[in-house]
């Protein structure tokens, strides 16, 4: 049985707008799981259900075998870090971190030991006597993290904790979060809309769309084998083509034949499917192949530094193709695009309610 479970969770606002639709999620103890998706997909609502800020209209939330669905937030003993640091400006770093322990009326010697220990873990020992306004954004976020961790929570919840930091600080802080999470072995739920951020630190990722989870897997598998068109588009796939099944061969509307290697993925059962491939995986055919080839004309060419990106117009649509700088093609040039069968991925389409078809 999983350490944390959300089963058939339904959440509606104003009895009209359904935000979560029978959502299911299982998290193993010690895992860092990210909820990833665009604004309005339900990821923050999911986190608020877990935290206890929202009571779902249907479903069960359990932790370590205990049903916590109706347990109030102050009795859940979870650590929560928001995108706004929410530090007390009149308290020192030490007192900010100690606040939760004081509320719990912990013995002073024990409290001092716990605070000093977590300050060391979070790299804040030398800042213990400073006030929030004397610190950088990254340092303040570490204080917020230390305050959440010092109570030794059963679960750590992070709601877009890095969104207020600049790009360089975000990279440093996400590594800090991963280091601390692994060092303490604490089960963590992380909400973000940033794909790179989430893929870099997560053990597993739940990609959400319109109140449901479209795909739940490791970052590596989601990146290389998206299961739905929504997931593929969200994580950066830009080339899509319609294929019609005919035995072991698929054909485009124009009749071009395609073979797809499906050893690492599930084949959609529909007769008409969607194929997708990343720009860097498309080759320019120089061997007169007869399968997995599309003829086209080079349109806009963009210089990317170490490579060029070409917009190639074909009968099956426009395709973005990335090739190295020493493999240059001119606008208006006729080319044959080769889509390798092991790089071409078949994905499910999306229903209007956002669930996988």
C-alpha positions in Angstrom: 0.0 0.0 0.0 1.3 3.4 -0.9 2.4 5.9 1.8 0.1 8.7 0.5 -3.0 8.0 -1.5 -5.6 10.3 -3.2 -8.5 8.1 -4.4 -11.4 9.3 -6.6 -11.0 13.0 -5.4 -13.7 15.4 -6.6 -13.6 19.1 -5.9 -16.2 21.6 -7.2 -16.2 25.4 -6.7 -19.6 27.1 -6.2 -21.3 23.7 -7.1 -20.7 24.5 -10.8 -17.1 24.4 -11.7 -15.5 20.9 -11.2 -11.8 21.4 -10.6 -10.8 17.8 -9.8 -12.5 14.9 -11.4 -12.1 11.5 -9.8 -8.4 12.2 -9.3 -6.1 9.3 -8.2 -2.5 9.5 -7.0 -0.2 7.2 -5.1 3.1 8.4 -3.6 5.6 6.0 -1.9 7.4 7.0 1.3 10.5 9.1 0.7 9.5 10.1 -2.9 9.5 13.6 -4.2 6.5 13.8 -6.6 5.7 16.9 -8.6 2.3 18.0 -9.9 3.0 19.6 -13.3 0.6 21.5 -15.5 -0.7 24.8 -16.9 -2.6 27.3 -14.8 -6.1 26.1 -13.9 -5.3 22.4 -14.3 -6.0 21.6 -10.6 -2.5 21.1 -9.2 -2.7 23.7 -6.5 -6.2 22.5 -5.6 -4.8 19.0 -5.2 -2.1 20.3 -2.9 -4.7 22.2 -0.8 -6.8 19.0 -0.5 -3.7 17.2 0.9 -2.9 20.1 3.2 -6.4 20.2 4.6 -7.4 23.7 3.3 -10.1 22.1 1.0 -12.4 19.2 1.9 -13.3 17.3 -1.3 -16.9 16.6 -2.2 -15.9 13.0 -3.0 -13.0 10.6 -2.5 -10.5 9.8 0.2 -7.1 11.2 1.2 -5.0 8.8 3.3 -1.5 8.9 4.7 0.4 5.9 6.1 -2.9 3.9 6.1 -4.9 6.6 8.0 -7.9 8.4 6.5 -7.2 12.1 6.9 -9.9 13.4 4.5 -11.8 15.2 7.2 -8.9 15.9 9.6 -8.4 19.7 10.0 -5.2 21.3 8.7 -3.7 22.0 12.2 -3.9 18.3 13.1 -2.1 16.9 10.0 1.5 17.8 11.0 2.5 18.7 7.5 5.2 21.2 6.5 4.1 23.7 3.9 6.1 26.2 1.9 4.4 28.8 -0.3 5.7 30.9 -3.2 5.5 33.9 -0.8 8.0 33.3 2.0 5.4 34.3 4.7 8.2 35.0 7.2 7.6 37.2 10.3 9.6 40.4 9.5 10.0 41.3 13.2 11.5 37.9 14.1 15.1 36.7 13.6 15.8 33.6 11.4 16.2 31.5 14.5 12.8 32.7 15.9 11.1 32.3 12.6 12.3 28.7 12.4 11.4 28.0 16.0 7.9 29.4 15.7 6.2 26.1 15.0 8.0 24.4 17.9 7.0 27.2 20.3 3.3 26.7 19.3 3.8 23.0 20.2 5.2 24.1 23.6 8.4 22.1 23.1 11.0 22.0 25.9 13.5 24.9 25.4 16.6 22.7 25.3 15.0 20.3 22.8 13.7 23.2 20.7 17.2 24.8 20.6 18.7 21.5 19.5 16.1 21.0 16.7 16.4 24.6 15.4 20.2 24.5 15.3 20.2 21.2 13.5 17.8 22.2 10.8 19.6 25.5 10.3 22.8 23.5 9.7 21.0 21.2 7.2 19.6 24.2 5.3 22.9 26.1 5.4 21.6 28.9 7.6 23.7 28.6 10.8 25.5 31.9 10.2 22.3 33.7 9.5 20.5 32.7 12.7 20.4 36.2 14.2 19.5 38.1 11.0 16.1 39.4 10.1 14.3 38.5 6.8 14.8 42.0 5.3 18.6 41.5 5.6 18.6 38.4 3.4 18.3 37.5 -0.3 15.3 35.8 -1.8 17.0 32.5 -1.9 18.1 32.7 1.7 14.6 33.7 2.8 13.2 30.7 0.9 15.6 28.4 2.8 14.3 29.9 6.0 10.8 29.1 5.0 11.9 25.5 4.1 13.7 25.2 7.5 10.6 26.4 9.3 8.5 23.7 7.6 11.0 21.0 8.2 11.9 21.6 11.9 8.5 20.2 13.1 9.5 16.9 11.5 6.4 16.7 9.4 5.1 13.5 7.9 4.7 15.2 4.6 6.3 18.3 3.0 4.2 20.4 0.6 5.8 22.9 -1.7 3.5 25.3 -3.7 5.5 27.0 -6.5 8.2 27.8 -3.9 10.8 29.1 -6.4 8.5 31.3 -8.6 9.7 34.5 -6.9 13.4 33.9 -7.5 15.5 34.9 -10.5 16.7 32.2 -12.9 20.1 31.5 -11.4 18.7 31.3 -7.8 15.9 29.0 -9.0 18.5 26.5 -10.3 20.5 26.7 -7.0 17.4 26.4 -4.8 16.0 23.4 -6.6 19.2 21.6 -6.1 19.1 22.6 -2.4 15.6 21.3 -2.1 16.5 18.0 -3.7 19.6 17.6 -1.4 17.7 18.4 1.8 14.7 16.2 0.8 17.0 13.2 0.1 19.1 13.8 3.3 16.0 13.8 5.5 14.1 11.2 3.4 10.9 13.2 3.7 8.0 12.4 1.4 7.3 15.6 -0.7 4.6 16.9 -3.0 5.9 19.7 -5.2 3.6 22.0 -7.3 5.1 23.7 -10.4 4.3 24.8 -13.9 8.0 24.7 -14.8 8.9 21.5 -16.7 12.7 21.9 -16.4 12.4 22.6 -12.6 10.1 19.6 -12.0 12.0 17.1 -14.2 15.3 18.0 -12.5 14.4 17.1 -9.0 11.4 14.8 -9.1 11.3 11.0 -8.6 7.9 11.0 -10.3 5.8 13.5 -12.1 2.0 13.8 -12.4 1.1 15.8 -15.5 -2.3 17.3 -14.9 -4.9 18.7 -17.4 -8.4 19.9 -16.5 -8.7 18.2 -13.2 -7.2 14.8 -14.1 -3.8 13.3 -14.3 -2.9 12.6 -17.9 0.3 10.7 -17.2 2.1 9.7 -14.0 5.7 8.3 -14.4 9.4 9.1 -14.0 10.7 12.3 -15.6 12.8 10.3 -18.0 9.9 8.2 -19.3 7.5 11.2 -19.6 10.2 13.1 -21.5 10.9 10.3 -24.0 7.4 8.6 -24.1 4.5 10.9 -23.6 1.2 9.0 -23.6 -1.2 11.7 -24.8 -1.1 14.6 -27.2 -1.6 17.1 -24.4 1.4 15.7 -22.4 3.5 15.7 -25.6 2.7 19.4 -26.4 3.2 20.5 -22.8 6.7 19.0 -22.5 7.9 20.4 -25.8 7.0 18.2 -28.7 6.1 20.4 -31.6 5.7 18.1 -34.6 2.5 16.2 -35.1 1.0 14.2 -38.0 -2.1 12.2 -38.5 -1.6 8.5 -39.3 -4.1 5.9 -40.4 -3.5 2.3 -39.4 -3.2 -0.4 -42.1 -1.7 -3.6 -40.7 1.9 -3.0 -39.5 2.1 0.2 -41.6 0.6 3.6 -40.9 -0.1 6.1 -43.7 -0.6 9.8 -43.8 -3.6 11.4 -45.6 -1.3 11.7 -48.6 -0.4 8.0 -48.6 3.2 8.2 -47.2 4.1 5.0 -45.4 5.3 5.0 -41.8 6.7 2.3 -39.5 6.7 2.9 -35.7 8.8 1.0 -33.2 6.6 0.6 -30.1 8.7 -1.5 -27.8 8.8 1.2 -25.2 5.2 2.4 -25.3 1.5 1.5 -25.6 0.0 1.5 -29.1 -3.3 3.5 -29.3 -6.1 1.2 -30.5 -7.8 3.7 -32.8 -7.5 3.3 -36.6 -6.5 7.0 -36.9 -3.7 8.1 -34.5 -1.4 11.0 -33.9 2.3 10.7 -34.3 4.8 13.1 -32.7 8.6 13.6 -32.9 11.0 16.2 -31.5 12.7 18.6 -33.9 16.2 17.3 -33.1 15.2 13.7 -33.9 14.2 14.4 -37.5 16.9 13.8 -40.1 17.3 14.9 -43.6 17.2 11.8 -45.8 20.2 11.2 -48.0 19.6 7.5 -48.7 16.4 7.5 -50.8 14.4 5.7 -48.2 10.8 4.8 -49.0 9.3 4.6 -45.5 9.1 7.3 -42.8 9.9 10.0 -45.3 8.2 13.3 -46.1 9.1 15.6 -49.0 9.1 19.3 -48.2 10.4 22.8 -48.8 12.6 24.7 -46.4 10.8 27.8 -45.1 12.0 30.0 -42.3 15.5 29.2 -41.0 16.5 30.3 -37.5 20.1 30.3 -36.1 20.3 28.7 -32.6 24.0 29.0 -32.0 25.2 25.4 -32.3 22.4 24.5 -34.7 19.8 25.8 -37.1 16.1 25.3 -36.8 14.1 24.9 -40.1 10.4 25.2 -40.7 9.8 22.7 -43.4 6.5 22.7 -45.3 5.2 19.2 -46.3 1.9 17.8 -47.5 1.4 16.5 -44.0 1.9 19.9 -42.4 4.7 22.1 -41.2 7.6 20.5 -39.3 10.3 22.0 -37.2 13.7 20.4 -37.8 16.9 21.1 -35.8 20.2 20.3 -37.6 23.8 21.1 -36.7 25.4 24.3 -38.0 27.6 22.3 -40.4 24.5 20.8 -42.0 23.0 23.9 -43.5 20.0 24.2 -45.8 18.7 27.3 -47.6 15.2 28.7 -47.6 13.3 27.4 -50.6 15.4 24.2 -50.8 13.7 20.9 -51.4 14.5 18.3 -48.8 13.3 14.8 -47.7 12.6 14.5 -44.0 13.3 11.1 -42.4 11.4 10.4 -39.1 13.2 7.4 -37.5 10.7 4.7 -36.4 12.4 4.5 -32.9 11.9 8.3 -32.4 8.3 8.6 -33.8 5.8 8.2 -30.9 2.1 7.4 -31.1 0.0 9.3 -28.6 -3.6 9.3 -27.5 -5.7 12.3 -28.3 -7.6 14.2 -25.6 -11.3 14.2 -24.8 -13.0 17.5 -24.1 -13.0 16.9 -20.4 -9.2 16.6 -20.4 -8.9 12.9 -19.8 -7.0 10.5 -21.9 -9.0 8.8 -24.6 
